[in-house]
Amino acid sequence: LFLATLTYDTLRFEYEDFPETKEPVWILGRKYSVFTEKEEILLDVTSRLWFTYRKNFPAIGGTGPTSDTGWGCMLRCGQMIFAQALVCRHLGRDWRWIKGKRQMDNYFNVLNAFIDKKDSYYSIHQIAQMGVGEGKSIGQWYGPNTVAQVLKKLATFDTWSSLAVHIAMDNTVVMEEIRRLCQSNFPCAGAAACPAVESDVLYNGYPEEAGVRDRLSLWKPLVLLIPLRLGLTEINEAYIETLKHCFMMPQSLGVIGGKPNSAHYFIGYVGEELIYLDPHTTQPAVEPNDSGCLPDESFHCQHPPCRMSIAELDPSIAVGFFCNTEEDFNDWCQQIKKLSLVRGALPMFELVERQPSHFSNPDVLNLTPDSSDADRLERFFDSEDEDFEILSL
């Protein structure tokens, strides 16, 4: 059975285990030692939702592709970074997937949001078709900026998660803009947006009574995505320390990017190597079985993760963070400010309190499902994802 499932990826992993190094291993804000916590590292990696190419799913748009092999890798990476946000939102960062163990309902609710069918919130069908309105034909390769913009639009339909998604353009994070977005009136006052809390289910990563309090709070959980260009054709070495620090923050959702036209989801680093999940394996599409359960093993990478030198990273990336509460966001701001004081670490983006006067209208970014702002949005969906402002030294 095992031999039948071998791919070029898994063959490599027969001998490519974690290096025996004194360097700490950082995975999405958690620090590990290879010598004493190897099992914990692998369990953490395996617990991330892993989305790969799939084949034999329902045709996109009814008549389009039934597989995304060769073109969907950045879409799958977008799904992975967003799935990590939903895991933090509904299950908590400490949640772990253990093979064969019965998972709580919220886990399957998260997984179902990404299944390859047209009515899943963040399915490849939804991402590909939403991209058509932004000038990307189905089957066309996306860059990190475009996939981030499409996910932001799709998240407005996901009332269960009730996320505030902000994409910081022009290498600038405006705190006032984010606070306005997260503190806006949101539908969680209504019962429909907040699924009934079952006694054995955690709500938003907290026990039931905390969930009730959380529903009354005035902060929408924030997914912050920052598209960046860290050099012209290769990454500028001056940004490497800052990039590493992003993986050390407890709010880290990782990074989407990769090598030219080959996308990866980066979840951490060890030494001078990035640790990533690779979508470039084609698996059959999964459907619920006769009892209505969804077989989920193929959504978890059960071999040691891939690694690559940071210097090989394509300079076009998007960095992600999740702030469940206002305190999380304030803490993140403090860490970013401290990071600007680290020697040898060039800031990748600017953190400002208010919008600089030269910016375009920020409300253009705050889409609702019935928005007709397509023309005004056009500049955020550049055709090649190459139109980033180049960060200067």
N, C-alpha and C positions, 0 to 999 in steps of 0.2 A: 504493500500500500504506500509506504513512504517513497519507494523508488518512483512510483507512478506520479508523484507530485513534485519531483525534483525539477527545478528550473535553473537557468544560468545563475540566478541569484543564490539559491540555496546551495548549489555546488560550491560556490566560493566560500560559503560560511562553514564548511566542514572544518576548515583550519584557521579561519580568520576570527578568532575570539578576541576578547578585550586584551589590550597589551598589559603586561605585568609592569605597572608603573607606579611610582610614588605620587605622581600628579593626581589631584582630585578629579573625579568625574562629575560634571554638572549636567543634570537632566531637568530642564524646565523648573529651575529655581531650587532644586534639591542637590545637595553635595554628598558624594559617595566616595568611599575608598575601594579600589579594586581588590585589595588584599582581604578586607574584612566584610565587604558588602556586595560581593559579586552577584549573589542570588537576588538581592534587593534591586540592583541595577537592572538585571534582566527582567525581573518582574515589573518594574516601573515601565520599561520599554514595551514589553508585551502588552501591558494594560492600555497603551495608547491605541486609539482606533486607527487602523491601517487600511487605507483605501488604495487599491491598485486598479490597473486596467481590468475591465471585465468584458466578457463576450456573451452573446445570446440574451441580451436584455431586450425589453420591448423597444421597437424602433423609435428613435427620438423624433418627435413631431408627427408620429404615425407612419412616416415613409422614409425617415432618415436612417442613420447608422444604427446597428445593433451591437456595436462594439466601439470602445474608444481607444483601442490599441494604436499607438503611434501618434495620437494627437491629444489625449486627455490628461497627460501627466500633470500639468499645472492646475487643471481643474480638480484632480484628485488631491493635490497638495493643498489647494484652497479648502477642500472638504476636510482634510486632516486638521488644519489649524483651527477651523471653525468647530469641528467636533471636539477638540480639546477645550474650547471655550464652553461648549455645552456640557461637557463632562464636569468641568469646574463649577458650572452654574447649577447643575441638577444632582451631581453625585459628590462633588468635592475633590480637591487635588489628591487627597489620601486614598481615594477609592482604587481598588485593584481588581483586575480580572484574573480569575483562577479557572483554568480549564476544568470543565465538568461541574463547576459549582453553580448552583442556581443563582441567577442575578435578580436584583430587584427590578420592578416594573419600569422605573425611570431610566434604567440602562437601556432597555429595549425601546423605550420612547425616543431616546437619543439616537440609537442605531437606526431606527425606522425613518428618522428624518433624512437619512443619507442613502437609503436603498434605491437601486436603479429602476425607478418607475416614475411616471410623470407627476404623481400627486405627492411625492415626498418633498418636504420643504427645500432641502438642499441637494436634491438628486442631480446626477449628471445631466438629466433631461432638463431640469429647471435652469441649471447654470448655462447650458449650451443655448437654450432658447432665449433666456434673458439676455445673453450676449449678442444675439442677433440684432436686438434693438440698439446695441452699442457698436454696431458695425463689424461684428465678428460673425462670419458665417459658421454654421455648424461644422465641426471638424477642423476649424482653424485654430492655430496655437495661440494661447493667451500668454501675456506676461503677468508678473505679480500684481501690478497696479490694476489691470482690468479685472482679474479674478476677485480682487478685494472689493472693487466697486460693485460687481454683480452680486457678491455675497451680501453686501450691505443692503441692496435693494430686496433681496430674497428674505432677509431677516425681518423686514417690516411685516411680513405675513405670518411670522412665527410668534403668535400671541402667547403660546405656552411658555416660551423662554423669555419673552418681553425684554429683549436686549436693546441697549443703546449702542449702535455701531458707529464709530467715528473713524474716518480716514483722514489722516493729517497730510495735507498736500504741501508742496513747496518746502519740504524739510522742516516744517514748523508745527509744533503742538501748541495750540492756544487753550490755556486752562479755562478761561471764561466760557469759551465755546462748548467745551466738554461739560462743564457744570450746568450750563443751560440745557444741553441735550439730556443729561442724566436726571436732572431735577424737573423736567417737564412733566405735566400731568400725564399719567399713563394708565392704560386700561386695567391695571391690576386691582383697581377698586371694584371692578365688575367680576362676577363669579366665573364667567366664561374663560377669562384669561388665566385663571389660577386653578389648575386641576385639583379635584378633591384630594386631600392628603390622606393616604392610607396609613394605618397605624404602624406598619412595618416599613414604610418608605420614608426616606429622608427628603425633606423639601429644601431645595437650594443648598444641599450639603449640611443642613442643620436639622436637629430633632423637630418634631411637629410643632411644639409651642413656639419655637424660634421662627418657624415658617410663618405662623400667623402674624407675629411681630414684623417679620420681614415684608409681608404683603402690605403692611401699613406704612412702611418706610417711604422716604421721599427720594430714593436713589435707584435708578434703573441700572442693573449690572452693565458695566461698560466693556465692550470689545474695541480695543484701540489698534488699528492697523496703520503702519507708517511705511508707505512705499519710498524707497531710497535708491539713489544711484551712487555707489561708493567708489567711483573711478570711471575711466573711459572704457577700456577694454578688459582691464583686470582690476581686482580690488586694490585700493591704495592701502599699503601696509599700516598707515597711520590710524586707520579705523579698526584694526583687528582687536586691540584691547577693549575698545568700547563695545564691539560686537560680542566679545566673550562675556562682558559684564551683563549684557541683556539676558543671557541664559542663566545668570546667577540670581536674578531678581525673582522673588516668589510670585510675581504677577506674570511671569514669562509664559507666552503661548508658543514660543519658538519663532522660526523664520521660514518663509517660503522663498525659494530661489533655485539655484543649482548651477549647472554648466549651460552654455548656450543651447537652447532648444531641448534641454533635458532637466526637468524640474525635480526637486527633492524637498522633503519637509525636514528641516533641521531642528532637532530637539535638544541638543546640548553639545558639549565639547570635552575633550581630554587632551591636555598638552596643546599641540598645534593642529589638532585634527577636530573637525566637526563630526558630530554623530547625527545620522539621519535615517529616516524611513524612505524607502525607494518605491515609487508606484509602478516601476517598469517590469511588472510580472502580470501576465494575463491569467485571470481566474474566471471560471464560469460564473454567470450571474446567480445570485442566491434568491430563492423564493421561500416563503413560509412552508413548513412541511404539513402533512395531513392534520396534525393536531394544532396547527396555527402557530407553532413555535418557529422562530427564525434561527436556522443554524448559523452560529456566529464565529466559529473558529477561524474562518478564512479572513476575518476582519481584525486579527491580532497577529503580529509578526512574532513567530515563536522561535526565531533563531537570533543570534547576536546581530545588532544593527550594523548598518554600513558605516564606514568612516572615510573621510577624505581630507586632504590638507586644506586648511583655511585659505591658503594662497590660490587655490584652484577655483574658488567661488566666483561665479559670474557677478559683476558689480551691481546688477539690477536685482533687488530683493524687496521683500516687505517683512517688517518686524511686527510681531503681535504681542499684545498684553491684555490681561483680563483683570478688571478691578470690580470685585463683587460688591463692595461697599464704598462709600465716600472716603472712609478711613484708608482703604486700600489705595485709592487714587491719590490721596494726600501723601501717603507713604511713598508711592511710586514717584511722585514729583520731587520729593526730598532726595530720593536715591539718584534721580537724573541730575539734580543740581550738584550733588556730591561727586558724581561721575565726572563732571566738568573740571573738577580739581585734580583728578588722577593724572599723574605725569605720564606722558607718552600715549595718552588716550585722546584722540581728536574727536570732538562731538560729532555724531552722525546726523543729529537734528537739533533744532533750537526749541527750548521750552520758554514760552512767553505767557504773561498774564492776560494780555489783551491783544486783539487782532491788529496787526500793523495796518496802517491806513492804505497801503498799496494793494492789499488783498482784495480779491473779488468777494461778492456777497456770500457769507458763510451759509446762509439758509439754503443755498443751492444744494448743499451736501445732505441736508436733512430731509430725505425723501419720504413720502408716504405712498402707499400702494396706488392711490389715484392721482399721483403727481403727473403733470403734463410738461415738466420742465426739461424735456429731452434735449431741446436745442441748447439751453443754457448749460446743460451738463456736458456738452460735447467735449469741452477741453479736458475733462477728467477721464475721458476714454480715448486716449491717444492711440493711433492705429498700431504702432509698433512697441508701445511701452518704452520708447526711447527718449521721450521728451521730458525727462526729469531735469530739474535744475542741477547742474553739476556742483557738488560741494567743493568749496575752495579751501585751500590750506591757510 
